[in-house]
Structures are given as C-alpha cells and as structure tokens.
Amino acid sequence: MTVGCLFIHGFGGAPYELEPLYKEIKEHSEWELSIPILPGHNEGESLKESEYMEWVHKAENDFKKLKAKCETIYIIGYSMGGVIAAYLSTIYKVDKLVLLSTSAHYIDISQIAKDLWKMAKDGIRGDLLENDLFHRYIRRMGNAPASASLQFQKLVGEFRPYFKQVTTPTLILQGGEDGLLPQKSARYIYNSIQSTKKTLHFLPQSKHMVCHGPDQADLIHMCFEFLSHSKRTESY
C-alpha cells in the first residue's frame, strides 16, 4: 500500500511551520510526502495581490498529484492550512486528517496581550530573537498587507461550514497558550466534525506554532501514532 501525506502551511507562513513534523515522518516512514508553498508565500513573493482561492487551488492541485501516485492519503494542515485540509477531505477521499492550530475562529485578544508582554520582557533580557512568537508576528507584519488579511478572513468565513461535512478520522491539536486563536476554535472543529473517530488535545505549553513549541515531542508522537497506528520509542 502506497501512502501519501500532504502538508499545508498557514497564512503568511511557509513549510518551515511544519518542518519538524515533516522531517520526523520523512525519516521514519517510506511515505510519499508533499509540502507545497502556497502562492504569494515564497521568498521574494508578495501577498498583496493574492486571492484566497489561489491558495485553495494550489493545495488541491498538489493533492491530486499525490493521489495519482498513492492509494492512501493523509493531510496535515496547520493554521489556515487546516481549513483547506478539512475542505479537501469533504470533496476527495482522505484517509486521515491532522489539524494543527486550525483557524476556525479569530484572535484571542487577552492572550495576545499576555504574549506581547512576554515578548517585551524577553527584549529587556536581550533574548527577544529567541522568542518564536515574535518571529511569527514579524513575518506576518512583513508579508501580510491588509488586503491579504482580508482574503484570509474570507477563506475562513467561506470554508468554516465545511467542518460539519468532515467524516474523515481526525486528530485536532492546538496550543494551550495559543495567542492567535481562542480554544473555542479547536472545540468548534471537534464538535462540528461528523467522524466518530476524532480526537482533540491541547498542548499545554505551546503557542500557535505548535510544531516548534515546548510540546514538540508530544505532538510528533501523537501525530505519528494517529497516522501509522504504531508508537514511537525513539527519543526526540
């Protein structure tokens, strides 16, 4: 049985957001992996003229290429990529779905205030550049003009209803300290999905970039076990 796994990154981001998980699966499986860069997100490109359906079509085209080569297909979507992944699972046969920090709702203002305060304290100590959330905000501010942010909001608004059509076995993971999404986003997804095989787990110490957070080892273990039905014994 040939297995293919499609990774879909988030808005304003790139494959680096999923890189630790991608590398681990690549090293410990013989699966065919695909991790495309969505239009406007590559180095040197601008999101200014991007339209959200371009992002959806790119992911869909890469899914079709993978499907042509593989009998079994998994999709791992991060943030906005999770919304696209869920949508694809409603129009194509997807065997398993992993949704990481998926954007079914918008920003939790109170948590952002806490995160910004932590960034300020990091700056005072001289290690602001070590703060992963700081890098995330800087990247978004540099690459996401207002027009692109509006496209992102349109995508979430249009495709949110598709969560209620998902019947694929699904693993939902979100950071317990996510400053960009409220926890109700993950709970909404869990309650909406129609599959009887679904799991929701909050990674207690992680922020939005869960693949790079302090719970990284747990995330990799849960994803690997969910997708492959086998437990990892290696240390991370």
C-alpha positions in Angstrom: 0.0 0.0 0.0 1.4 3.3 -1.1 0.9 6.2 1.4 1.0 9.8 0.6 1.0 12.7 3.0 0.2 16.3 2.1 1.3 19.2 4.4 -0.4 22.6 4.1 1.2 25.6 5.8 -0.5 28.6 7.2 -1.4 32.2 6.2 1.7 34.4 5.9 3.9 31.4 6.6 5.8 28.7 4.7 6.7 25.0 5.0 9.1 25.8 7.9 6.0 25.9 10.2 5.6 22.2 9.7 9.2 21.3 9.2 10.0 19.4 12.5 7.0 17.1 11.9 7.7 16.7 8.2 11.4 15.7 8.9 10.4 13.2 11.5 7.8 11.5 9.2 10.3 11.5 6.3 12.9 9.9 8.4 10.7 7.2 9.9 8.4 6.2 7.1 8.5 5.4 3.4 5.6 7.6 2.6 5.4 10.0 -0.4 5.5 13.5 1.2 4.4 16.8 -0.4 4.8 20.2 1.3 4.0 22.9 -1.3 4.4 26.6 -0.9 1.1 28.5 -1.4 1.0 31.4 -3.9 2.5 34.6 -2.6 4.2 32.9 0.3 7.6 32.1 -1.4 10.7 34.1 -0.7 10.6 37.3 -2.8 6.8 37.0 -3.5 4.2 39.4 -2.2 0.8 38.5 -0.7 -0.6 41.9 -1.8 -2.3 40.6 -5.0 -3.1 37.2 -3.7 -6.7 35.8 -3.6 -7.7 33.1 -1.3 -8.9 30.7 -4.0 -5.4 30.6 -5.4 -4.2 29.1 -2.1 -7.0 26.5 -2.2 -6.4 25.6 -5.8 -2.7 25.2 -5.2 -3.3 22.8 -2.3 -5.9 20.9 -4.3 -3.6 20.5 -7.3 -0.8 19.1 -5.2 -3.3 16.8 -3.5 -4.4 15.5 -6.9 -0.7 14.8 -7.9 -0.2 12.9 -4.7 -3.5 11.0 -5.1 -2.4 9.9 -8.6 0.6 8.1 -7.1 -0.7 6.9 -3.7 -3.6 4.6 -2.6 -3.8 6.1 0.9 -3.8 9.8 1.5 -3.2 11.7 4.8 -3.4 15.5 5.1 -1.7 17.6 7.8 -2.9 21.2 7.8 -1.5 24.0 10.0 -3.5 27.2 10.9 -5.2 28.3 7.6 -3.8 25.2 6.0 -6.0 23.2 8.4 -9.1 24.9 7.0 -8.1 24.0 3.5 -7.3 20.4 4.5 -10.7 20.0 6.1 -12.4 21.3 2.9 -10.4 18.9 0.7 -11.4 16.0 2.9 -15.1 16.7 2.1 -14.7 16.6 -1.7 -12.0 13.8 -2.0 -11.3 10.6 -0.2 -8.8 11.4 2.5 -8.0 8.6 4.9 -6.8 10.6 7.9 -6.7 14.3 8.7 -4.5 16.2 11.2 -5.5 19.7 12.0 -2.9 21.8 13.9 -3.7 25.3 15.3 -6.5 25.4 12.8 -8.2 28.8 12.2 -11.9 28.2 12.6 -12.1 31.4 14.7 -10.1 34.6 15.1 -7.7 36.1 17.6 -7.9 35.9 21.4 -7.1 39.5 22.3 -6.5 38.7 26.0 -3.9 36.0 25.2 -2.2 38.3 22.7 -1.7 40.9 25.4 0.0 38.3 27.6 2.2 37.2 24.7 3.2 40.7 23.8 4.1 41.4 27.5 6.3 38.3 27.5 8.0 39.5 24.3 8.7 42.8 25.9 10.3 41.1 28.9 12.3 38.9 26.5 13.5 42.1 24.9 14.6 43.5 28.2 16.6 40.4 28.9 18.2 40.7 25.5 16.8 37.4 24.0 13.8 38.7 22.1 15.2 36.9 19.0 14.8 33.6 20.8 11.0 34.1 21.1 9.3 32.1 18.3 6.0 34.1 18.6 8.0 37.3 18.0 9.3 35.8 14.7 5.7 34.8 13.8 4.4 38.3 14.3 7.3 39.9 12.5 6.8 37.6 9.5 3.1 38.3 9.4 3.6 42.1 9.6 6.2 42.0 6.8 4.3 39.7 4.4 0.6 40.2 5.1 -0.8 43.5 3.9 -4.4 44.4 4.9 -5.7 43.1 1.5 -4.2 39.7 2.1 -5.5 39.5 5.7 -9.0 40.2 4.3 -8.5 37.3 1.8 -7.6 35.1 4.8 -10.7 36.2 6.6 -12.8 35.4 3.5 -11.3 32.0 3.3 -12.1 31.1 6.9 -15.6 32.5 6.6 -16.4 30.6 3.4 -14.9 27.3 4.3 -15.7 27.1 8.1 -19.1 25.4 7.3 -17.3 22.5 5.7 -16.1 21.3 9.1 -19.6 20.0 9.5 -19.2 17.8 6.5 -16.0 16.2 7.5 -16.3 12.4 8.0 -12.6 11.6 7.9 -10.8 10.3 11.1 -9.3 13.5 12.5 -6.7 14.5 15.1 -7.0 18.1 16.3 -4.1 19.7 18.2 -3.9 23.3 19.5 -1.5 25.1 21.8 -2.9 25.7 25.3 -1.1 29.1 25.2 -2.1 30.0 21.6 -2.2 33.8 21.3 -3.7 33.9 17.9 -6.6 31.5 18.3 -9.0 31.0 21.2 -9.5 27.5 22.4 -13.1 27.6 21.2 -11.7 27.3 17.7 -10.5 23.8 18.3 -13.6 22.9 20.3 -15.8 24.2 17.4 -13.9 22.0 14.9 -14.2 18.9 17.2 -17.9 19.4 17.8 -18.6 20.1 14.1 -16.7 17.2 12.6 -19.1 14.2 11.8 -16.5 11.5 12.1 -16.9 9.1 15.1 -13.1 8.8 15.1 -11.9 12.2 16.3 -9.5 13.4 19.0 -8.9 16.8 20.4 -5.9 17.6 22.5 -4.5 20.9 23.8 -0.7 21.0 24.1 -0.4 22.8 27.5 2.8 24.8 27.0 2.6 25.6 23.2 1.6 28.7 21.4 0.4 28.9 17.8 3.5 27.5 16.3 2.9 24.1 17.8 5.5 22.2 15.7 8.2 24.5 17.2 6.9 24.7 20.7 7.9 23.1 24.0 5.4 20.2 23.5 7.0 19.3 20.1 8.0 15.7 21.1 4.4 15.0 22.3 3.0 16.5 19.1 5.2 14.3 16.9 4.4 11.3 18.9 0.6 11.8 18.8 0.7 12.5 15.0 2.9 9.5 14.2 0.8 7.2 16.4 -2.5 8.5 14.9 -1.3 8.2 11.3 0.6 4.9 11.5 -1.1 3.0 14.3 2.3 2.5 15.9 4.0 4.0 18.9 7.4 5.6 18.6 10.1 4.5 21.0 12.8 6.9 19.8 13.7 9.9 21.8 13.3 13.4 20.2 
